[in-house]
């Protein structure tokens, strides 16, 4: 039962994801639950439209193969559509963390010149005996039998790949349509952003018959594979090393997915269960991933309308054109309050002296101010600097001495 976290299947069309209480593990990397569902919301109309057009070519090819009317004069167009999907997805999360190189190698084999000639021979055989009915009832030469058998195998492999690639395109479009409407209609204006309120909002949204009907109409490919609240997964319970505590073990669920819709739905609701949710930035319009209950309204990405390259949050704080976030919304403040509480408790218990406590508070205040004005500092250094070890270490260095403890 012992295994390595994130070590499941990593194929683009057949992959395994590990879920712990707060995190999702894919391709050996850790992400907060719900992260990838939010990433899909930012693909944008242009990318999704390109995928849908390429997916439509795959869908048409499958229909023609089932009717035995597909011919190799469309082989190159089909190959272009499939590689368009593969190259587009390989640059997007979560696909970029899967084995995209192995997938591209598979595509090169399936859409090689050799495969094209195998299909050409198979279709020539079908055309030759088009008026004779079932080939199984016709006396064929050994060469014709081999030609037919290899052609059927090649077409079958291509057909199965097309099914997966077609689902990539429609699943992404349908998932984004459903969640964008859920976010706009129910999640955006929630007064409290926690699991209980997310659950109530989702229950109201998905149980509304008018909303369900509207979603069916709005989904780009509702007739093929609509949004589903019942993901098809295979689960395995595993015991893995705890990446946050050396030598410790923890339980995780390893889920196997063969469709991206199943993964996105699972990741999205796992995120809501953990209190994580999508939030649309009021400046740039992109969605960012909230992992706390704060009412943050701007993201930490670069503001598109700021020549100085500041984040949307910093740009909004310094601009009179945009609504300012409440100071209490900045995540740096909660960490600062925690550290002040620690300092006060240690002072009351005699673990540190008054001068040491006053100096530690001043250092913590400087760290907080810097974190609120610099996204890079907040992301890279703030957690370490505002920690007890960081604040007390800086205080000892400034005073040139350790804290003086009261004698008990």
N, C-alpha and C positions, 0 to 999 in steps of 0.2 A: 504493500500500500504506500510505502514511502516513495516519493518522486521529487522532481524538481519543478518548482512553480514556473508556469509559462512554457513548459516543455512539451505541450501537446502538439497535435497536427498543425502544420503551418502552411498547407496548400491554399491557394486562392479560392478554390472551389470546394474545399473540404477542410475545415479548420476547427481547432478547439481553443476555447478561451477559459481561463481560470478566474473565478469570482471569489473574493473574500468579503468580509463585512463592508469594507469601504472601497476596495479597489478592484480594477479589472486588469488582468495580465494577458498581454498578447505579444507574440514574438519576442519574449524575454523582457518586455518593458511593462512598467506599472503605470496605470492611469486611474483617476477617480471615476467611479461608476457614473455612467451617463455621458461621459466625455465624447464618445464617438457618435452618439445620437446628435449631439450639438454640432459636431464637426460636419455632419451631413447637411444640416440646416444652412451651412455657409457655402455649400458647393456653388450655389447661384444658378440663375435661370439659364445662362449661356451654357454652362457645363452640363446641366441636366438635359437641356434640349439636344445637345450634341450626342449624349448617350442614348436618348430616346430614338433619334433618327438612325443611329447605328444599330440599336436593338430592333428597330422595325425591319431592317434588312435581314437580321438573323431570324426573326419570326416568319417572314415571308419565305425564306429558304427552307425552314422546317416544314412549312405547309406544302411547299412544292415537293419536298422529299417524300412526304407522306402520300402525295398524289402521284409520285413517280414521274414528276414533270420537271424536276430540277436538272439543269444541264451545265456543263463546264464553261459555257460562255459567260456565266455569272460568277464563276469561281473566284476570279480576281476581285470583283466588287465585294463579294462576301468576305474575302480575306482582309480587305481594307477596312471593312466595318468592324470585324473582330479585333484587329490590331488597334483601331481607334479606341475601342472600349478598353482594351488592355493597357494601352499607353496612358489614357486619361486616368483610369483608376489607380495605376501604379504610382501616381504622384499625389494621391489623396489618402487621407486617413479614413479607415483603418488599413486599407489595402497595401499601403507602402510598408507596413510592418510584417506582411506575409511574404511568402517566397515568390516574389514577382519574377525573378530571374528563371526559376524552374518553370514557371507558367509560360514565359515567353518562349522557352525552348520547346515546350509541348506544342505551342501554336506554330512554330516554325516547321515542326515535323508534320503536323496535320494539314498545313497549307503549303506544303512544299510542291515543287514541280513533279516529283515522283507521285505524290498523292493525287495531284491533278490528273496525271496520266492514268492512274488506276481507275479513277472515277470515269474518265473519258472512255476507257475500255468497257467498263460496266454499262454505261449509258448507251454505247454503240451496240452492245449486245441486246439491251432492252429494245432499242429502236429496230434492230434487225428482225426480232421475233415479236414485234408489237401486235401483230394480227394473230398470233398463235396462242394467246392466253398465258396460263401459268408456265413459267420456265421449268418448273419442277416436273412438268408432264411432257417436256420436249427432250428428245435425244440430242444431247450436246456433246461436242468433242471434249477431250480432256483439257485442252487449252481453253475452251470456252467455259468449262466448269470452274477452272482456276481463276479465270478472268472475272466471272460472276461472283465467286466466293470472296476474293480479295477486295473487289469493289464494294460489296455489301458491308464488309468489315470496316473499310475506310469511311464509307458514308455513315455507318452507325456511330463511329467515334466522333465524327464531325457533328452529327446530330445531337449527341449528348452534350458536347461542349456548347453548341448553340443554345441549347435549353438553359444552361447555367448563365451564359452571357446575356441572354434575353431577360432573364430574371434579375440580373444585376441592375439593368437599366430601369425596368419598370418598378422593381422593389424600392430603389432609391427615390424615384419620383413619387411613388404612392406614399411612402413613409413620410417624406418631407411635406407633402400636401396635408396629411392628417395631423402631424405634430405642429406645423405652422398655424393651422386653424385652432388646435387645442391651446397653444401658447397665447394666441391673440384673443381668444374668446373666454378662456378660463384662468390661465396661469398668470398672465401679465399683471393683473390688478389685484392679486391676492394680498390681503393685509398681513397675513402671516405665511411665510414660506417654509413650511415643515411638512413632514410626511402626512399628518392628519389632514391638512388643508389640501395637499396635492391629491390625496386619495378621494376626498369629497368632490373636488373639481373634476377629476377624471370620471368618477361614477356618474356625475351629472352630464358630462359631455358625451360619453359613449353609450349611455342608456337613453339618450334623446333620439327618438325615431326620425325626427326631421333632420337632425344633424347627420345621422347615419345615411339617410337618403342623399343629403347634399354632398357628403364625402364620396359616396359612390359615383355621383355625377362628376365631381371635381377631379377625381383621380385620373391621371393621364391614361392609365391602362386598366381600368376597373374590370373590364371583361376578361382579362387574362389572369391577374393576380393582385387582388386588392389588399389593402391594409388589413392585417390580422392581429387580433389580440390573443391568438393561440399559437405561439411559436412552437415549431416542431424541433425538439432537441433530444439529444441522448445525454444523460447526466451520469457522471462518475464521481463519487466522493473520494478525495485524496487527502493525504497528510503530507504537508510540505514544510520546509524550513521557514521560519518567520523572518522575512527580510529586515524587519525592524528591531529584532532582538536576537543577538547572537546565541546560538545553541538551542533556541526554543523552537517548538513545532506548533503548527496550527492546522485547522481543517480548511479545505477549500472545495468548491464545486467546479469540476471540469465539465463544461458543456460543449458538445460537438454540434457544429452547424454545417448545413449544406446549402442554405440560402441566406443571403444577406438580410432579408426582411426579418428572419427569425432572430438573427443576432441583434439588429438595431432595436427591435421591439423589446428584447430581453434587456439590453443595455440601458435603454431609456427608462424602463420601469424599475430596474435595479437602482438606477440613479435616484428616481423619485423616492424609492423606499429608504435610501440613505440620506434623504434631504437635499439632494443635488437637483438642479433644474437649469433649463436654458433661460437666458435673459437677453433681450435685444438692447444693444447700446443706443442711447438716444442721440448720439452724435454721428457715428459712422454707419449705424444700421445693422452691423453684424451681430450675430449671437455669440455670447460668451457663456462659459460654464460656471454657474454659481454653486459653491460647495458649502455655503453657510446660509443662514436665514436673514442676513442683512439685506436691506433694500438698496443695493448698489445699482445705479442706473447708467454708468459709463464703464466701458471696458478698459483694459490696460494696453490695448494695441495702439499703434501709431495713428494719431488723428489725421485723416486725409486732408483736412482743411487747415492744417497748422504748418506754416513754413519752417518752424523751428523743430519739427519732428517730435513733438511731445506726445505723450499718451492722451487718449480721449479724456481720461479722468483729470490729468493735470491741465489740459487745455480748457476743459469745462470749468475747473476751479479758478482759472485766471481770466475767464472770458465772461463779459456781462451779457453776451448774446445767448448763453445757454443756462439752463437751470442748474443751480449748484446742488451737489449732493450734501446731505446733512453730514456734519463732521463725524457723528457717531456711526456713520455707515462704513468708514474706512477700516479695513481689517487690522491695520497697524495699531489702532487704538485699543482693541481688546487685549492684544499682547502686552501693551503698555500698562493697562489697568491690572493685569495679572501680576506683572513685575512689581508695581507699586504695592499691591496687597502683600506680596512676599516680603518686601522691604519693611513694611509696617509691622507685620507679624514678628519678624526677626528682631526688630527694635523693641517691641513690647516684651518679647521673651528673653531679652538681654543677650542675644547672640551677636548683635552688632551695636556700636555706640552711635550717639546722635550725629556727630560729625560725619561718620561713615555713611549713615542713612541719608543725610542731607545731600552729600556729594553723589551718592548712588542715584538719588531722585533726579538730580540735575543732568547726569549723564543719560539716564533713561529718557528724559524729556528731549534732549538733543537728538537721540536716536529716533524717537517718534516723529519729531518735526522733519527730520531728513527723510524718513520713510514715507511720509505723506506727500512729499514734494518730488521724490525720485523713485520711479518705478523700478529702475535697475537696482538701486540700493535695497529697496523693499524685497525684491525677488532674490537677490544674491547674498545679502549680508545681514539683513535686519533680524532674522530669526536667531542667528548666532549672537549678534550684538546685544539683543534685548533679553537673552536668556540669563538665568541667575549667574551662571559661570562668566558670561560675557560682561555683565554689569559690575559684578563684584571684582572681577579681574581688572577691569578698567579703573575702578575706584581705588583698589590697592596700588595700582601703578601711579595714579595721580597723587594720592596721599603719601605714597612711599612706605606704607605699612599695612598690615592686615587689620581687620576689625578688632576692637577691644571688647571682649565679652565680660559681662557682669559675673562676679563670683557668686555662686549659689551657696 
